Amino acid sequence: MHGASREALAAARERLDALTDSTSVDAGSLADELAAVTALLHREVSLRRVLTDPAQSGEAKAELAQRLLGTQVSGPAVDLVAGMVRSRWSQSRDLVDALEELADTADLTAAQKRGRLDNVEDELFRFGRIVSSDTELRAALTNRSATTVAKGELLRSLLGGRAERTTERLVTRLVTAPRGRSLESGLESLSKLAADRRDRMVAVVTSAVPLSDTQKQRLGAALAKVYGRPMHLNLDVDPEVLGGIRVQVGDEVINGSIADRLEDAGRRLAS
């Protein structure tokens, strides 16, 4: 997002945090309601355009949102959406993208309150790895001809009782309502949102053998010192790295594996 939309999203995030800090607001229920509004505005393009029309006053758009949603969702959800449509958005789609992010964040907040956020982060990462390595599963989950019910049942068979309920909810929403996103990019976005709940960065660490607890603690501390923020490690084992580790933080890659050093030496010899 750019310009006005970025500012509007930042304000919406603050309002969501204020709401979910309250013990009277059920973050999981709020997530369901925001997801329902997301689906409505994704489907009703004309309504979305009216609610983001810069020629209309913010109060007029907020009143419209309150009339439409007042009997459909809870007061906190209505207030949050009304505040969002008062803001200016660079594109009408940005409002829907923001609502989707807030729904996901509310679910992650619910997991955080239960002390299960670390588990959700790890499960999202592992599920992403499974999908990337299983072409048949990926095809089934992204098949446009498959019904929402069929995809939901498949995910329940995979995750039901084996993963945190927040993980299952997030992945199910992504698979059944991708809104143009690829499965991989959607899972990556969810992982980043989960990390942001603790103001942490995510490092994807690939090693030839599993790291010991001591190694993980040392690596996490070293990366936190380098980047100036707490670091969450997503750990992956790949015998092909031959030794050492490979660390990726965002777009930055730190190569420390024997395979990488051999490849680099080969390139220098060839030149």
Order of alpha helices (4+ residues) and beta strands (2+ residues): alpha-alpha-alpha-alpha-alpha-alpha-alpha-alpha-alpha-alpha-alpha-beta-alpha-beta-beta-beta-alpha
